[in-house]
Amino acid sequence: MMWPKDRLTRFEVARLLSARALQISLGAPLLIKPPKGKWDPMELARLEFKAGVIPMTVKRKLPTGEEVVVDVKAAIKRWLEEHGGEI
């Protein structure tokens, strides 16, 4: 059985958030308008995740050697629906 292309694992979510937080901390432009007083890169990455604007791609390498590209926008939307908007 293969994990669906429109779902993220908890490990992929953690990787997306941590990689985006690193980008933000290194000066990458924000894709959302930050709330006043919020400059924590991890918090900003979470807000971008909730807005569905994480600019990344997830590729899964299957045991067969095949690579599968995940539809990140659809997967984030589904994650938020399944987890009540929580990360």
PyMOL Python script that loads the backbone (N, CA, C, O; Angstrom):
from pymol import cmd

cmd.read_pdbstr("""\
ATOM      1  N   MET A   1       0.840  -1.182   0.000  1.00  0.00           N
ATOM      2  CA  MET A   1       0.000   0.000   0.000  1.00  0.00           C
ATOM      3  C   MET A   1       0.886   1.247   0.000  1.00  0.00           C
ATOM      4  O   MET A   1       1.907   1.295   0.687  1.00  0.00           O
ATOM      5  N   MET A   2       0.487   2.244  -0.771  1.00  0.00           N
ATOM      6  CA  MET A   2       1.255   3.471  -0.873  1.00  0.00           C
ATOM      7  C   MET A   2       0.508   4.609  -0.174  1.00  0.00           C
ATOM      8  O   MET A   2      -0.716   4.703  -0.258  1.00  0.00           O
ATOM      9  N   TRP A   3       1.255   5.466   0.512  1.00  0.00           N
ATOM     10  CA  TRP A   3       0.665   6.628   1.166  1.00  0.00           C
ATOM     11  C   TRP A   3       0.088   7.547   0.098  1.00  0.00           C
ATOM     12  O   TRP A   3       0.762   7.800  -0.901  1.00  0.00           O
ATOM     13  N   PRO A   4      -1.145   8.064   0.265  1.00  0.00           N
ATOM     14  CA  PRO A   4      -1.767   8.904  -0.759  1.00  0.00           C
ATOM     15  C   PRO A   4      -0.954  10.159  -1.075  1.00  0.00           C
ATOM     16  O   PRO A   4      -0.271  10.708  -0.211  1.00  0.00           O
ATOM     17  N   LYS A   5      -1.042  10.599  -2.329  1.00  0.00           N
ATOM     18  CA  LYS A   5      -0.280  11.766  -2.781  1.00  0.00           C
ATOM     19  C   LYS A   5      -0.810  13.081  -2.213  1.00  0.00           C
ATOM     20  O   LYS A   5      -0.125  14.103  -2.267  1.00  0.00           O
ATOM     21  N   ASP A   6      -2.020  13.058  -1.672  1.00  0.00           N
ATOM     22  CA  ASP A   6      -2.588  14.305  -1.139  1.00  0.00           C
ATOM     23  C   ASP A   6      -2.609  14.295   0.394  1.00  0.00           C
ATOM     24  O   ASP A   6      -3.431  14.970   1.014  1.00  0.00           O
ATOM     25  N   ARG A   7      -1.703  13.529   0.993  1.00  0.00           N
ATOM     26  CA  ARG A   7      -1.587  13.487   2.458  1.00  0.00           C
ATOM     27  C   ARG A   7      -0.129  13.591   2.838  1.00  0.00           C
ATOM     28  O   ARG A   7       0.751  13.092   2.136  1.00  0.00           O
ATOM     29  N   LEU A   8       0.116  14.246   3.960  1.00  0.00           N
ATOM     30  CA  LEU A   8       1.462  14.377   4.493  1.00  0.00           C
ATOM     31  C   LEU A   8       1.598  13.513   5.741  1.00  0.00           C
ATOM     32  O   LEU A   8       0.645  13.341   6.502  1.00  0.00           O
ATOM     33  N   THR A   9       2.783  12.979   5.936  1.00  0.00           N
ATOM     34  CA  THR A   9       3.061  12.287   7.190  1.00  0.00           C
ATOM     35  C   THR A   9       3.459  13.346   8.216  1.00  0.00           C
ATOM     36  O   THR A   9       3.771  14.481   7.855  1.00  0.00           O
ATOM     37  N   ARG A  10       3.447  12.977   9.470  1.00  0.00           N
ATOM     38  CA  ARG A  10       3.843  13.936  10.507  1.00  0.00           C
ATOM     39  C   ARG A  10       5.313  14.311  10.360  1.00  0.00           C
ATOM     40  O   ARG A  10       5.720  15.406  10.747  1.00  0.00           O
ATOM     41  N   PHE A  11       6.102  13.410   9.806  1.00  0.00           N
ATOM     42  CA  PHE A  11       7.525  13.683   9.596  1.00  0.00           C
ATOM     43  C   PHE A  11       7.714  14.695   8.464  1.00  0.00           C
ATOM     44  O   PHE A  11       8.598  15.550   8.531  1.00  0.00           O
ATOM     45  N   GLU A  12       6.888  14.596   7.432  1.00  0.00           N
ATOM     46  CA  GLU A  12       6.959  15.558   6.332  1.00  0.00           C
ATOM     47  C   GLU A  12       6.514  16.940   6.795  1.00  0.00           C
ATOM     48  O   GLU A  12       7.087  17.946   6.378  1.00  0.00           O
ATOM     49  N   VAL A  13       5.504  16.999   7.647  1.00  0.00           N
ATOM     50  CA  VAL A  13       5.050  18.281   8.195  1.00  0.00           C
ATOM     51  C   VAL A  13       6.172  18.913   9.011  1.00  0.00           C
ATOM     52  O   VAL A  13       6.457  20.102   8.865  1.00  0.00           O
ATOM     53  N   ALA A  14       6.801  18.127   9.860  1.00  0.00           N
ATOM     54  CA  ALA A  14       7.903  18.640  10.678  1.00  0.00           C
ATOM     55  C   ALA A  14       9.043  19.135   9.800  1.00  0.00           C
ATOM     56  O   ALA A  14       9.638  20.173  10.086  1.00  0.00           O
ATOM     57  N   ARG A  15       9.352  18.411   8.743  1.00  0.00           N
ATOM     58  CA  ARG A  15      10.428  18.804   7.832  1.00  0.00           C
ATOM     59  C   ARG A  15      10.080  20.088   7.095  1.00  0.00           C
ATOM     60  O   ARG A  15      10.926  20.972   6.963  1.00  0.00           O
ATOM     61  N   LEU A  16       8.853  20.202   6.617  1.00  0.00           N
ATOM     62  CA  LEU A  16       8.419  21.423   5.930  1.00  0.00           C
ATOM     63  C   LEU A  16       8.526  22.637   6.854  1.00  0.00           C
ATOM     64  O   LEU A  16       9.061  23.675   6.467  1.00  0.00           O
ATOM     65  N   LEU A  17       8.016  22.496   8.065  1.00  0.00           N
ATOM     66  CA  LEU A  17       8.045  23.616   9.007  1.00  0.00           C
ATOM     67  C   LEU A  17       9.469  24.007   9.393  1.00  0.00           C
ATOM     68  O   LEU A  17       9.803  25.192   9.427  1.00  0.00           O
ATOM     69  N   SER A  18      10.302  23.017   9.680  1.00  0.00           N
ATOM     70  CA  SER A  18      11.664  23.345  10.108  1.00  0.00           C
ATOM     71  C   SER A  18      12.487  23.934   8.971  1.00  0.00           C
ATOM     72  O   SER A  18      13.268  24.860   9.190  1.00  0.00           O
ATOM     73  N   ALA A  19      12.322  23.412   7.768  1.00  0.00           N
ATOM     74  CA  ALA A  19      13.064  23.953   6.627  1.00  0.00           C
ATOM     75  C   ALA A  19      12.618  25.381   6.312  1.00  0.00           C
ATOM     76  O   ALA A  19      13.442  26.241   6.002  1.00  0.00           O
ATOM     77  N   ARG A  20      11.317  25.623   6.393  1.00  0.00           N
ATOM     78  CA  ARG A  20      10.814  26.975   6.118  1.00  0.00           C
ATOM     79  C   ARG A  20      11.245  27.947   7.214  1.00  0.00           C
ATOM     80  O   ARG A  20      11.575  29.096   6.920  1.00  0.00           O
ATOM     81  N   ALA A  21      11.248  27.507   8.472  1.00  0.00           N
ATOM     82  CA  ALA A  21      11.708  28.360   9.566  1.00  0.00           C
ATOM     83  C   ALA A  21      13.179  28.725   9.372  1.00  0.00           C
ATOM     84  O   ALA A  21      13.573  29.860   9.640  1.00  0.00           O
ATOM     85  N   LEU A  22      13.986  27.784   8.915  1.00  0.00           N
ATOM     86  CA  LEU A  22      15.389  28.073   8.639  1.00  0.00           C
ATOM     87  C   LEU A  22      15.512  29.108   7.527  1.00  0.00           C
ATOM     88  O   LEU A  22      16.304  30.043   7.634  1.00  0.00           O
ATOM     89  N   GLN A  23      14.738  28.947   6.469  1.00  0.00           N
ATOM     90  CA  GLN A  23      14.766  29.918   5.377  1.00  0.00           C
ATOM     91  C   GLN A  23      14.414  31.313   5.891  1.00  0.00           C
ATOM     92  O   GLN A  23      15.084  32.291   5.561  1.00  0.00           O
ATOM     93  N   ILE A  24      13.367  31.396   6.695  1.00  0.00           N
ATOM     94  CA  ILE A  24      12.921  32.691   7.229  1.00  0.00           C
ATOM     95  C   ILE A  24      14.013  33.294   8.108  1.00  0.00           C
ATOM     96  O   ILE A  24      14.287  34.492   8.025  1.00  0.00           O
ATOM     97  N   SER A  25      14.635  32.473   8.946  1.00  0.00           N
ATOM     98  CA  SER A  25      15.677  32.985   9.839  1.00  0.00           C
ATOM     99  C   SER A  25      16.900  33.479   9.068  1.00  0.00           C
ATOM    100  O   SER A  25      17.650  34.323   9.558  1.00  0.00           O
ATOM    101  N   LEU A  26      17.096  32.949   7.857  1.00  0.00           N
ATOM    102  CA  LEU A  26      18.216  33.372   7.027  1.00  0.00           C
ATOM    103  C   LEU A  26      17.855  34.527   6.097  1.00  0.00           C
ATOM    104  O   LEU A  26      18.665  34.927   5.261  1.00  0.00           O
ATOM    105  N   GLY A  27      16.644  35.064   6.240  1.00  0.00           N
ATOM    106  CA  GLY A  27      16.265  36.258   5.497  1.00  0.00           C
ATOM    107  C   GLY A  27      15.373  36.057   4.290  1.00  0.00           C
ATOM    108  O   GLY A  27      15.201  36.987   3.502  1.00  0.00           O
ATOM    109  N   ALA A  28      14.802  34.885   4.118  1.00  0.00           N
ATOM    110  CA  ALA A  28      13.890  34.664   2.995  1.00  0.00           C
ATOM    111  C   ALA A  28      12.653  35.551   3.160  1.00  0.00           C
ATOM    112  O   ALA A  28      12.211  35.786   4.285  1.00  0.00           O
ATOM    113  N   PRO A  29      12.092  36.043   2.058  1.00  0.00           N
ATOM    114  CA  PRO A  29      10.902  36.883   2.172  1.00  0.00           C
ATOM    115  C   PRO A  29       9.707  36.095   2.695  1.00  0.00           C
ATOM    116  O   PRO A  29       9.528  34.920   2.373  1.00  0.00           O
ATOM    117  N   LEU A  30       8.898  36.760   3.501  1.00  0.00           N
ATOM    118  CA  LEU A  30       7.691  36.129   4.034  1.00  0.00           C
ATOM    119  C   LEU A  30       6.599  36.123   2.974  1.00  0.00           C
ATOM    120  O   LEU A  30       6.515  37.035   2.152  1.00  0.00           O
ATOM    121  N   LEU A  31       5.778  35.110   2.998  1.00  0.00           N
ATOM    122  CA  LEU A  31       4.680  34.987   2.046  1.00  0.00           C
ATOM    123  C   LEU A  31       3.341  35.347   2.675  1.00  0.00           C
ATOM    124  O   LEU A  31       2.288  35.210   2.052  1.00  0.00           O
ATOM    125  N   ILE A  32       3.398  35.811   3.923  1.00  0.00           N
ATOM    126  CA  ILE A  32       2.214  36.276   4.635  1.00  0.00           C
ATOM    127  C   ILE A  32       2.563  37.610   5.283  1.00  0.00           C
ATOM    128  O   ILE A  32       3.734  37.972   5.396  1.00  0.00           O
ATOM    129  N   LYS A  33       1.550  38.322   5.698  1.00  0.00           N
ATOM    130  CA  LYS A  33       1.801  39.541   6.462  1.00  0.00           C
ATOM    131  C   LYS A  33       1.935  39.132   7.925  1.00  0.00           C
ATOM    132  O   LYS A  33       0.994  38.601   8.514  1.00  0.00           O
ATOM    133  N   PRO A  34       3.117  39.382   8.515  1.00  0.00           N
ATOM    134  CA  PRO A  34       3.310  38.926   9.898  1.00  0.00           C
ATOM    135  C   PRO A  34       2.498  39.752  10.887  1.00  0.00           C
ATOM    136  O   PRO A  34       2.398  40.970  10.736  1.00  0.00           O
ATOM    137  N   PRO A  35       1.917  39.109  11.897  1.00  0.00           N
ATOM    138  CA  PRO A  35       1.212  39.845  12.938  1.00  0.00           C
ATOM    139  C   PRO A  35       2.199  40.710  13.719  1.00  0.00           C
ATOM    140  O   PRO A  35       3.388  40.396  13.786  1.00  0.00           O
ATOM    141  N   LYS A  36       1.709  41.787  14.304  1.00  0.00           N
ATOM    142  CA  LYS A  36       2.582  42.676  15.071  1.00  0.00           C
ATOM    143  C   LYS A  36       3.223  41.917  16.219  1.00  0.00           C
ATOM    144  O   LYS A  36       2.562  41.167  16.938  1.00  0.00           O
ATOM    145  N   GLY A  37       4.514  42.124  16.374  1.00  0.00           N
ATOM    146  CA  GLY A  37       5.242  41.517  17.478  1.00  0.00           C
ATOM    147  C   GLY A  37       5.633  40.072  17.268  1.00  0.00           C
ATOM    148  O   GLY A  37       6.250  39.479  18.153  1.00  0.00           O
ATOM    149  N   LYS A  38       5.300  39.480  16.136  1.00  0.00           N
ATOM    150  CA  LYS A  38       5.647  38.072  15.877  1.00  0.00           C
ATOM    151  C   LYS A  38       6.843  38.022  14.924  1.00  0.00           C
ATOM    152  O   LYS A  38       6.716  38.328  13.738  1.00  0.00           O
ATOM    153  N   TRP A  39       7.996  37.636  15.453  1.00  0.00           N
ATOM    154  CA  TRP A  39       9.181  37.516  14.616  1.00  0.00           C
ATOM    155  C   TRP A  39       9.880  36.182  14.811  1.00  0.00           C
ATOM    156  O   TRP A  39      10.993  35.993  14.319  1.00  0.00           O
ATOM    157  N   ASP A  40       9.253  35.258  15.516  1.00  0.00           N
ATOM    158  CA  ASP A  40       9.825  33.931  15.696  1.00  0.00           C
ATOM    159  C   ASP A  40       9.701  33.156  14.377  1.00  0.00           C
ATOM    160  O   ASP A  40       8.585  32.953  13.898  1.00  0.00           O
ATOM    161  N   PRO A  41      10.813  32.720  13.783  1.00  0.00           N
ATOM    162  CA  PRO A  41      10.748  32.030  12.492  1.00  0.00           C
ATOM    163  C   PRO A  41       9.843  30.796  12.495  1.00  0.00           C
ATOM    164  O   PRO A  41       9.159  30.529  11.508  1.00  0.00           O
ATOM    165  N   MET A  42       9.836  30.042  13.598  1.00  0.00           N
ATOM    166  CA  MET A  42       8.987  28.843  13.654  1.00  0.00           C
ATOM    167  C   MET A  42       7.512  29.225  13.645  1.00  0.00           C
ATOM    168  O   MET A  42       6.704  28.584  12.972  1.00  0.00           O
ATOM    169  N   GLU A  43       7.166  30.262  14.386  1.00  0.00           N
ATOM    170  CA  GLU A  43       5.773  30.723  14.415  1.00  0.00           C
ATOM    171  C   GLU A  43       5.349  31.242  13.041  1.00  0.00           C
ATOM    172  O   GLU A  43       4.233  30.981  12.592  1.00  0.00           O
ATOM    173  N   LEU A  44       6.240  31.973  12.381  1.00  0.00           N
ATOM    174  CA  LEU A  44       5.939  32.482  11.038  1.00  0.00           C
ATOM    175  C   LEU A  44       5.789  31.331  10.043  1.00  0.00           C
ATOM    176  O   LEU A  44       4.937  31.387   9.156  1.00  0.00           O
ATOM    177  N   ALA A  45       6.613  30.287  10.184  1.00  0.00           N
ATOM    178  CA  ALA A  45       6.489  29.110   9.316  1.00  0.00           C
ATOM    179  C   ALA A  45       5.141  28.421   9.546  1.00  0.00           C
ATOM    180  O   ALA A  45       4.502  27.967   8.597  1.00  0.00           O
ATOM    181  N   ARG A  46       4.712  28.344  10.814  1.00  0.00           N
ATOM    182  CA  ARG A  46       3.395  27.745  11.115  1.00  0.00           C
ATOM    183  C   ARG A  46       2.267  28.555  10.478  1.00  0.00           C
ATOM    184  O   ARG A  46       1.320  27.989   9.933  1.00  0.00           O
ATOM    185  N   LEU A  47       2.375  29.882  10.549  1.00  0.00           N
ATOM    186  CA  LEU A  47       1.345  30.736   9.950  1.00  0.00           C
ATOM    187  C   LEU A  47       1.312  30.560   8.430  1.00  0.00           C
ATOM    188  O   LEU A  47       0.235  30.535   7.834  1.00  0.00           O
ATOM    189  N   GLU A  48       2.471  30.440   7.809  1.00  0.00           N
ATOM    190  CA  GLU A  48       2.510  30.187   6.361  1.00  0.00           C
ATOM    191  C   GLU A  48       1.909  28.820   6.042  1.00  0.00           C
ATOM    192  O   GLU A  48       1.204  28.667   5.045  1.00  0.00           O
ATOM    193  N   PHE A  49       2.187  27.830   6.885  1.00  0.00           N
ATOM    194  CA  PHE A  49       1.620  26.491   6.689  1.00  0.00           C
ATOM    195  C   PHE A  49       0.100  26.557   6.739  1.00  0.00           C
ATOM    196  O   PHE A  49      -0.585  26.011   5.873  1.00  0.00           O
ATOM    197  N   LYS A  50      -0.425  27.235   7.770  1.00  0.00           N
ATOM    198  CA  LYS A  50      -1.884  27.345   7.910  1.00  0.00           C
ATOM    199  C   LYS A  50      -2.511  28.091   6.745  1.00  0.00           C
ATOM    200  O   LYS A  50      -3.653  27.823   6.372  1.00  0.00           O
ATOM    201  N   ALA A  51      -1.754  29.041   6.162  1.00  0.00           N
ATOM    202  CA  ALA A  51      -2.249  29.782   4.997  1.00  0.00           C
ATOM    203  C   ALA A  51      -2.075  28.974   3.705  1.00  0.00           C
ATOM    204  O   ALA A  51      -2.605  29.351   2.660  1.00  0.00           O
ATOM    205  N   GLY A  52      -1.333  27.867   3.779  1.00  0.00           N
ATOM    206  CA  GLY A  52      -1.142  27.013   2.606  1.00  0.00           C
ATOM    207  C   GLY A  52      -0.187  27.581   1.577  1.00  0.00           C
ATOM    208  O   GLY A  52      -0.314  27.288   0.388  1.00  0.00           O
ATOM    209  N   VAL A  53       0.771  28.391   2.015  1.00  0.00           N
ATOM    210  CA  VAL A  53       1.678  29.035   1.061  1.00  0.00           C
ATOM    211  C   VAL A  53       3.137  28.611   1.239  1.00  0.00           C
ATOM    212  O   VAL A  53       4.044  29.352   0.859  1.00  0.00           O
ATOM    213  N   ILE A  54       3.369  27.449   1.801  1.00  0.00           N
ATOM    214  CA  ILE A  54       4.745  26.951   1.953  1.00  0.00           C
ATOM    215  C   ILE A  54       5.313  26.700   0.550  1.00  0.00           C
ATOM    216  O   ILE A  54       4.756  25.904  -0.206  1.00  0.00           O
ATOM    217  N   PRO A  55       6.418  27.375   0.196  1.00  0.00           N
ATOM    218  CA  PRO A  55       6.967  27.252  -1.171  1.00  0.00           C
ATOM    219  C   PRO A  55       7.943  26.082  -1.313  1.00  0.00           C
ATOM    220  O   PRO A  55       9.115  26.280  -1.634  1.00  0.00           O
ATOM    221  N   MET A  56       7.461  24.886  -1.078  1.00  0.00           N
ATOM    222  CA  MET A  56       8.340  23.717  -1.132  1.00  0.00           C
ATOM    223  C   MET A  56       7.647  22.559  -1.832  1.00  0.00           C
ATOM    224  O   MET A  56       6.431  22.546  -2.021  1.00  0.00           O
ATOM    225  N   THR A  57       8.460  21.600  -2.204  1.00  0.00           N
ATOM    226  CA  THR A  57       7.973  20.386  -2.840  1.00  0.00           C
ATOM    227  C   THR A  57       8.382  19.196  -1.976  1.00  0.00           C
ATOM    228  O   THR A  57       9.468  19.187  -1.396  1.00  0.00           O
ATOM    229  N   VAL A  58       7.519  18.207  -1.896  1.00  0.00           N
ATOM    230  CA  VAL A  58       7.839  16.976  -1.174  1.00  0.00           C
ATOM    231  C   VAL A  58       7.932  15.853  -2.202  1.00  0.00           C
ATOM    232  O   VAL A  58       6.993  15.593  -2.954  1.00  0.00           O
ATOM    233  N   LYS A  59       9.091  15.194  -2.214  1.00  0.00           N
ATOM    234  CA  LYS A  59       9.286  14.027  -3.074  1.00  0.00           C
ATOM    235  C   LYS A  59       9.488  12.813  -2.178  1.00  0.00           C
ATOM    236  O   LYS A  59      10.283  12.838  -1.238  1.00  0.00           O
ATOM    237  N   ARG A  60       8.763  11.768  -2.484  1.00  0.00           N
ATOM    238  CA  ARG A  60       8.914  10.514  -1.741  1.00  0.00           C
ATOM    239  C   ARG A  60       9.594   9.497  -2.643  1.00  0.00           C
ATOM    240  O   ARG A  60       9.185   9.293  -3.786  1.00  0.00           O
ATOM    241  N   LYS A  61      10.615   8.873  -2.129  1.00  0.00           N
ATOM    242  CA  LYS A  61      11.263   7.800  -2.867  1.00  0.00           C
ATOM    243  C   LYS A  61      10.711   6.481  -2.352  1.00  0.00           C
ATOM    244  O   LYS A  61      10.876   6.148  -1.178  1.00  0.00           O
ATOM    245  N   LEU A  62      10.073   5.749  -3.209  1.00  0.00           N
ATOM    246  CA  LEU A  62       9.449   4.482  -2.841  1.00  0.00           C
ATOM    247  C   LEU A  62      10.467   3.347  -2.862  1.00  0.00           C
ATOM    248  O   LEU A  62      11.516   3.472  -3.494  1.00  0.00           O
ATOM    249  N   PRO A  63      10.173   2.248  -2.182  1.00  0.00           N
ATOM    250  CA  PRO A  63      11.103   1.114  -2.180  1.00  0.00           C
ATOM    251  C   PRO A  63      11.406   0.583  -3.585  1.00  0.00           C
ATOM    252  O   PRO A  63      12.448  -0.037  -3.797  1.00  0.00           O
ATOM    253  N   THR A  64      10.512   0.819  -4.540  1.00  0.00           N
ATOM    254  CA  THR A  64      10.728   0.371  -5.921  1.00  0.00           C
ATOM    255  C   THR A  64      11.710   1.267  -6.659  1.00  0.00           C
ATOM    256  O   THR A  64      12.129   0.951  -7.772  1.00  0.00           O
ATOM    257  N   GLY A  65      12.084   2.399  -6.033  1.00  0.00           N
ATOM    258  CA  GLY A  65      12.978   3.355  -6.682  1.00  0.00           C
ATOM    259  C   GLY A  65      12.236   4.499  -7.349  1.00  0.00           C
ATOM    260  O   GLY A  65      12.844   5.487  -7.759  1.00  0.00           O
ATOM    261  N   GLU A  66      10.928   4.364  -7.455  1.00  0.00           N
ATOM    262  CA  GLU A  66      10.099   5.403  -8.077  1.00  0.00           C
ATOM    263  C   GLU A  66      10.012   6.620  -7.148  1.00  0.00           C
ATOM    264  O   GLU A  66       9.943   6.475  -5.927  1.00  0.00           O
ATOM    265  N   GLU A  67      10.017   7.808  -7.737  1.00  0.00           N
ATOM    266  CA  GLU A  67       9.833   9.030  -6.958  1.00  0.00           C
ATOM    267  C   GLU A  67       8.427   9.569  -7.188  1.00  0.00           C
ATOM    268  O   GLU A  67       7.953   9.644  -8.322  1.00  0.00           O
ATOM    269  N   VAL A  68       7.768   9.943  -6.095  1.00  0.00           N
ATOM    270  CA  VAL A  68       6.421  10.477  -6.156  1.00  0.00           C
ATOM    271  C   VAL A  68       6.460  11.910  -5.641  1.00  0.00           C
ATOM    272  O   VAL A  68       6.996  12.172  -4.564  1.00  0.00           O
ATOM    273  N   VAL A  69       5.896  12.834  -6.407  1.00  0.00           N
ATOM    274  CA  VAL A  69       5.822  14.228  -5.983  1.00  0.00           C
ATOM    275  C   VAL A  69       4.452  14.456  -5.355  1.00  0.00           C
ATOM    276  O   VAL A  69       3.423  14.136  -5.950  1.00  0.00           O
ATOM    277  N   VAL A  70       4.452  15.017  -4.140  1.00  0.00           N
ATOM    278  CA  VAL A  70       3.222  15.247  -3.391  1.00  0.00           C
ATOM    279  C   VAL A  70       2.661  16.618  -3.749  1.00  0.00           C
ATOM    280  O   VAL A  70       3.411  17.589  -3.863  1.00  0.00           O
ATOM    281  N   ASP A  71       1.353  16.699  -3.926  1.00  0.00           N
ATOM    282  CA  ASP A  71       0.675  17.981  -4.129  1.00  0.00           C
ATOM    283  C   ASP A  71       0.611  18.668  -2.768  1.00  0.00           C
ATOM    284  O   ASP A  71      -0.303  18.405  -1.986  1.00  0.00           O
ATOM    285  N   VAL A  72       1.570  19.543  -2.478  1.00  0.00           N
ATOM    286  CA  VAL A  72       1.731  20.114  -1.139  1.00  0.00           C
ATOM    287  C   VAL A  72       0.528  20.962  -0.737  1.00  0.00           C
ATOM    288  O   VAL A  72       0.082  20.879   0.407  1.00  0.00           O
ATOM    289  N   LYS A  73      -0.006  21.773  -1.642  1.00  0.00           N
ATOM    290  CA  LYS A  73      -1.145  22.621  -1.282  1.00  0.00           C
ATOM    291  C   LYS A  73      -2.351  21.783  -0.872  1.00  0.00           C
ATOM    292  O   LYS A  73      -2.998  22.076   0.135  1.00  0.00           O
ATOM    293  N   ALA A  74      -2.656  20.747  -1.643  1.00  0.00           N
ATOM    294  CA  ALA A  74      -3.786  19.873  -1.311  1.00  0.00           C
ATOM    295  C   ALA A  74      -3.502  19.097  -0.034  1.00  0.00           C
ATOM    296  O   ALA A  74      -4.402  18.886   0.779  1.00  0.00           O
ATOM    297  N   ALA A  75      -2.251  18.669   0.148  1.00  0.00           N
ATOM    298  CA  ALA A  75      -1.889  17.895   1.333  1.00  0.00           C
ATOM    299  C   ALA A  75      -1.974  18.749   2.594  1.00  0.00           C
ATOM    300  O   ALA A  75      -2.419  18.270   3.637  1.00  0.00           O
ATOM    301  N   ILE A  76      -1.552  20.011   2.506  1.00  0.00           N
ATOM    302  CA  ILE A  76      -1.653  20.906   3.663  1.00  0.00           C
ATOM    303  C   ILE A  76      -3.120  21.143   4.010  1.00  0.00           C
ATOM    304  O   ILE A  76      -3.502  21.117   5.180  1.00  0.00           O
ATOM    305  N   LYS A  77      -3.934  21.374   2.988  1.00  0.00           N
ATOM    306  CA  LYS A  77      -5.365  21.599   3.216  1.00  0.00           C
ATOM    307  C   LYS A  77      -5.994  20.383   3.900  1.00  0.00           C
ATOM    308  O   LYS A  77      -6.773  20.526   4.843  1.00  0.00           O
ATOM    309  N   ARG A  78      -5.653  19.205   3.424  1.00  0.00           N
ATOM    310  CA  ARG A  78      -6.199  17.980   4.010  1.00  0.00           C
ATOM    311  C   ARG A  78      -5.696  17.789   5.443  1.00  0.00           C
ATOM    312  O   ARG A  78      -6.458  17.385   6.322  1.00  0.00           O
ATOM    313  N   TRP A  79      -4.408  18.080   5.679  1.00  0.00           N
ATOM    314  CA  TRP A  79      -3.835  17.968   7.028  1.00  0.00           C
ATOM    315  C   TRP A  79      -4.596  18.853   8.004  1.00  0.00           C
ATOM    316  O   TRP A  79      -4.965  18.417   9.094  1.00  0.00           O
ATOM    317  N   LEU A  80      -4.828  20.102   7.602  1.00  0.00           N
ATOM    318  CA  LEU A  80      -5.517  21.040   8.485  1.00  0.00           C
ATOM    319  C   LEU A  80      -6.965  20.602   8.745  1.00  0.00           C
ATOM    320  O   LEU A  80      -7.468  20.759   9.858  1.00  0.00           O
ATOM    321  N   GLU A  81      -7.630  20.058   7.729  1.00  0.00           N
ATOM    322  CA  GLU A  81      -8.993  19.558   7.910  1.00  0.00           C
ATOM    323  C   GLU A  81      -9.004  18.380   8.882  1.00  0.00           C
ATOM    324  O   GLU A  81      -9.853  18.317   9.772  1.00  0.00           O
ATOM    325  N   GLU A  82      -8.081  17.464   8.720  1.00  0.00           N
ATOM    326  CA  GLU A  82      -8.051  16.255   9.557  1.00  0.00           C
ATOM    327  C   GLU A  82      -7.620  16.543  10.992  1.00  0.00           C
ATOM    328  O   GLU A  82      -7.991  15.809  11.909  1.00  0.00           O
ATOM    329  N   HIS A  83      -6.840  17.605  11.193  1.00  0.00           N
ATOM    330  CA  HIS A  83      -6.307  17.906  12.516  1.00  0.00           C
ATOM    331  C   HIS A  83      -6.943  19.146  13.144  1.00  0.00           C
ATOM    332  O   HIS A  83      -6.396  19.712  14.091  1.00  0.00           O
ATOM    333  N   GLY A  84      -8.074  19.563  12.629  1.00  0.00           N
ATOM    334  CA  GLY A  84      -8.805  20.686  13.212  1.00  0.00           C
ATOM    335  C   GLY A  84      -8.049  22.003  13.152  1.00  0.00           C
ATOM    336  O   GLY A  84      -8.206  22.849  14.032  1.00  0.00           O
ATOM    337  N   GLY A  85      -7.226  22.187  12.117  1.00  0.00           N
ATOM    338  CA  GLY A  85      -6.497  23.429  11.963  1.00  0.00           C
ATOM    339  C   GLY A  85      -5.248  23.520  12.807  1.00  0.00           C
ATOM    340  O   GLY A  85      -4.571  24.548  12.802  1.00  0.00           O
ATOM    341  N   GLU A  86      -4.928  22.460  13.535  1.00  0.00           N
ATOM    342  CA  GLU A  86      -3.746  22.465  14.402  1.00  0.00           C
ATOM    343  C   GLU A  86      -2.560  21.807  13.688  1.00  0.00           C
ATOM    344  O   GLU A  86      -2.719  20.955  12.813  1.00  0.00           O
ATOM    345  N   ILE A  87      -1.384  22.237  14.097  1.00  0.00           N
ATOM    346  CA  ILE A  87      -0.164  21.666  13.513  1.00  0.00           C
ATOM    347  C   ILE A  87       0.541  20.867  14.593  1.00  0.00           C
ATOM    348  O   ILE A  87       1.598  20.288  14.342  1.00  0.00           O
TER     349      ILE A  87
END
""", "prot")
cmd.dss("prot")
cmd.show_as("cartoon", "prot")
cmd.util.cbc("prot")
cmd.orient("prot")
